[in-house]
Structure formats: structure tokens, C-alpha cells
Amino acid sequence: MFTGIIETMGIVEEIRLNGTNKEFTISSAISNELKVDQSLAHNGVCLTVTSLENGKHQVTAIDETLLRSNLGDLKIGESINLERAMSGLSRIDGHLVQGHVDTVGIVKSVLDKDGSWIFTFNFPEENKHLLVDKGSVCINGVSLTVINPTLTTFQVAIIPYTYENTSFKFLQEGDSVNLEFDILGKYIARYAAAYKL
């Protein structure tokens, strides 16, 4: 379980194909502090650390993960948001995030507001019931507040600290992002559908 508060950014150093899987080698300020078998969110995707060496860690993304996320689009040299799993005594400064990406969204526009940025994203209409105005959403591992949701778009406002300390500063129109909708909303939607509420 995560909170959507990014600890640091890593750099993709190497990508290897292994059957239908991709193995990523990533360097970061926290790689030396990790241990094998530890869960770590990479752009919001929970992956298991499989090896450690010289300030780098390795993780494997299986075919299912590559299909549901933007990890398959990563290239060597790109930045990636990283967050270690929360501890039992952690404050939840963002919101409860599982690291299980629901779908991929696309950057529709980026508006510089001279002190903040408004990002507009397209997302699949089938997920429209999982977003509410002022509700929570996790984008590339970052816990954010939804504004102006429509059937196929929504916006978030990014403050300078978040912009500078996450991969949001690299996002451009047309880029893909990982979306994880609020787990509470997903449970409520499932319950309502099951009991035809």
C-alpha cells in the first residue's frame, strides 16, 4: 500500500526483454536503501525489487502489467516516479494507493498558470463513474485532486513543488500516464452494481 507521495525520481538505465516480460534497471537516490523482495511503486505500479547492485535496482514487469500501464513505453534515460510502501506508522499525506493501475490516460493539454499548471487528461469513458470532482486520483504514482471531470476528461492542478520533484515536468501533450482510481470509489461502484443500487 502506498500514499501517492513521491519520494524521488529514478532513471531507467537498462531495459531487457525476457519472454513477454520487461526487466528494468533503475538508478535512484534510494536504490541503495532497498532490499530484494521489497515492494516499490514505479510511476504508480507496484513492482518487486529482484536485485540490487551499485546504486541500482532491478524490477520485472509482466505482460499484464505492460498492457495496463505505460511501463512498456519507457525508454532508457527517462525519469520515473518512485515511492516505497508505507509503514504501519506512516501518515497518509496523499490517499490510499494500491499500486494497481486501472488504465492509461493521455495528456490532452498542459496550461501554465504562472504559479501552477493545469493538466487535462483523456481517459476511457467506461471509467467515468470512478471520478468525482474534488475526489482523489493517482497519476503516475502521484496522489492528486480531480477537478472538472467529464465523461472522458478530467483535470488536476499541479503546484511548483510537485512539478519540480516528479516526472510531471516532463509530460507533454500526447504522453500516456498511469491512472489508479480511488479504491473506496471502486468498492462502492462494485457494490452498487451487484445490488443494482
Secondary structure, DSSP 4 states (H G I P E B T S, - for coil): -B-S---EEEEEEEEEEETTEEEEEEE-TTGGG--TT-EEEETTEEEEEEEEETTEEEEEE-HHHHHHSSGGG--TT-EEEEEEPPPTT---SS--B-S---EEEEEEEEEE-SSSEEEEEE--GGGGGG--TT-EEEETTEEEE-BS--SSEEEEEE-HHHHHHSGGGG--TT-EEEEEE-HHHHHHHHHHHHTT-
